[in-house]
């Protein structure tokens, strides 16, 4: 239970404003929190673009295989909030939940060494942050083998799914089988949607990187000022699945 409480504190910390104008970030409250939280971890900023920050815990060299975890930070809310409602929390979690989940893994050092974590802007409009990630990675001359995109979703809430996999593209059949085998322990409490709403996974896939979106089911209109409901029981499961999937893909 303490771990759940700790995660909820982390979620609350990053559920603050972050906006851009399509060219650069104009409100950077969340980015400031992220950099502060990562200061005491092995992760270092390896590239900064007007709409993207890239972190890794080792130097990326020519030809290195890397896994991208892409987590957009831009939001459309006028006021961000996170409140406890018993078994659920309510808040403006698009996409502070994804930010908190990958930060949880970074702080607890559960991701493989060859993961690059990206915090991007402009996802709510044109995904220019993801395009800047691609430019930055190309400059490193590394090999991005897969991209995992994080977000929240309405898919799977009614069936009490703990997480969803959406917009999978370019994943070879052996890797897909291994991913499904990895998820068997969750007893079917997850959902697939091959063609979901457009997100950054589309940009990565269109640029030749096999991609999928790992999403957390929430209840409510994603962009509503009243926020959405998020089941507490699903939060740490999602964090664990993210780490397991990254580890599998990184091999």
N, C-alpha and C positions, 0 to 999 in steps of 0.2 A: 504493500500500500504506500510505503514511503516513496518508492520509485515513481508511482503514479503522481503523487503530490509534487515531487521534484519536477516531473515532466510538465505538469500543469503550470508550475511557476515559470518554467522556461517558455512555455507557450504564451503566457501572459506577458513576459518580457519582450518577446518579438512581435506581439500584436500591437504594433505602433505604426504610424503613418510612413508611407514610402510612395512617391509618385515621380513620374517623368513627363516630359513634353514630347517624347518621340525622338529626341536628340540626345538628352542627358537627364540625369536625375535632378529633380527640382526640390524634392523633400527627401531627406536622407536619414531620418530618425532610425529606421530599422537597420540600415546599413551600419550606422554607428554602433548600435547594440550588437550586431553580428560580429563586427571586428573586435569589440571589447570582449565578447564571450570567447573568441578564438585566440585571444592573446596568450592565454596560459596553456594552449594545446600545441601539439607538434605541427599544426597546420600554419602555412604561411601564404600570403598573397603572392601569386606567381604572375598575375596579369590583371591590370585594371583598364577597363574600357569605359566610355561614357555611359553605357547601359549594361555593363557586366563586370562582376568581380569573380576571379578564378582562384581557388585555393587548392593546395596539395601539400602533402607532408613529406614529399621527397622531390628532388630535382628531376624534371622531365627531360629526357635526352632524345636524340635522334632515333627514330624507329621504335621507341617504347610503345608498347600496347597500353592504352589507358581506357578507363571506363568513365564516362561523363555522368554525373548526377546533377540534373538541371532543376533549379528551384526558383521560380519567379518571385520577386519581392514587391512588385508594383501592385497597388490596390486602387479601387475606385471609391472607397468609402469616404464619407465626410468626417466621420469620427470612428476610430478603432476602439474596440473594447473586448474584454474576456471576463465572463462571470460564471461562478459555480452554480449549477442547478441540480445538485445531488449526483445521480448516476451519469449526468451529462454536463457539458459546459456549453454556454452560448457565447457566440462572438463573431467577429468579422475575420473569419479564418481563411479566406481566399487571398493569399496563400500562406498566411503566417503558420498554419499547421505544417505544411511541407517544410518551411524554413526551420521550425522547431524540431521536426523529426530528423532531418539530416544533421542539424547541430547536435542533437542528442547523441547521435552516432559518432560525430567528430570529437565531441568532448569526452566520450567514453572510449574512444579509439577502437571502434569495432569495424571500421572499413578497411579494405585492402590498401596496400601502399600505392597502388597504381590507379587510384581513383582521383579524378579532378572534380571538385565540387564547384558549381557555378551558381551565383545568385544574379538573376537577370531582371531587366526591366522591359517594359513595353509589351509584355505577353498579352495583356488585355486588349491590345490593338493589333500590332503588326509583327510581334515577336522579333523585333530588331535586336533585342538583347541576345537571343539565341544565335542570330547571324553574327554578332560580334564575338560570341564564344567560338564559333567556327573559324573566324578570321584569326583569333588569338591562337587557337590550337594548331591551325595550319602553319603559323609562324614558328611553332615549337618543333615542327617536323616529326611529331609523334603519330601514332596510329590509334585513332579513336575507334575501338572495336564495337562498343555498344553505348547507347544513351538511355538512361532512366530519367524520365521526367516526372516531377512530383506535382500533385494538385489535389484539390478536393472535388467531390462529385456528388450528385444526387443518386447515381446508380447504386443499387444494392442496399439502400437504407431500409426499405420496407421488408427485405428478407434478412435483416440483421447481419449483412456481410461485414466482415472486419476490414476488408480492403478490396480494391478492384484492380484489374489489369485492363487497360484500354489502349486503343490506337496502336496495337502491336504491328510493326511493319519491318520486313526484311529479316526476321528472326528465322534461322535455319531450323529444320525439323528436329535435329538432334538436341539443339539448345532448348527448343520449345518443350520437348519431352522432358529434359532435365529440370526445367523450370516447373512444369506441372508436377513432376515427382517430388520436387522440393516442397510444394504446397499441399501435398496429400495430408500432412499432419494437422491441417486446419479444418478437417472434416467437412469440406464443402462450404465453409463460411466465407466465401469470396465469390466475386462475379467477374465475368469476362464481357467486354464489349469491344469487338474488333474495330468498328467504325463509330467512334464517339465524337463529341464536340472537338473542333480543331484546337490544338494546343502546340506547345513547342516541339512535341515529338514529330509533328508533320515536317517542321523545318529540318530537323536532324535527318529524318528518313529521306527527304527529298535531296539531301546532300550526301546520300550513300551510307549513312550510319544506321545500322539496325537499331530500332528504338521501340520503347513501350512507355506508357504512362502508368505509374503506380499511384493510385488515388485512394483517398479516404472518404467513405460515404458519410454525408451529413444530411440533415433535414432542414429544408427551407430554401428560399431564393438566395443563390450564392452571393449576389451583389446587393442584397437588401440591407438597409441601415439597421434593421432589427437583428441582424446576424443570423447564424444558423446553429443548430444543435449538433454536437459531436459526442458520441458515446465514449466515456473514459476508458472502458474496457478495450476499445479498439486502438487506442493511441500507442501503447507500448508494443502491441502485436505488430502494428504497421512498422514501427522502428526496427523491430527484429527482422521482419520480412525484407525491408530495404537493405539491411546489412547482409542477410543471407543471399539475396539476389545479386548484389554487387560482388560478393565473394565468389559465387558460382560463375558469373560472367567474366570475372577478372582472371580466371585460370587459363 
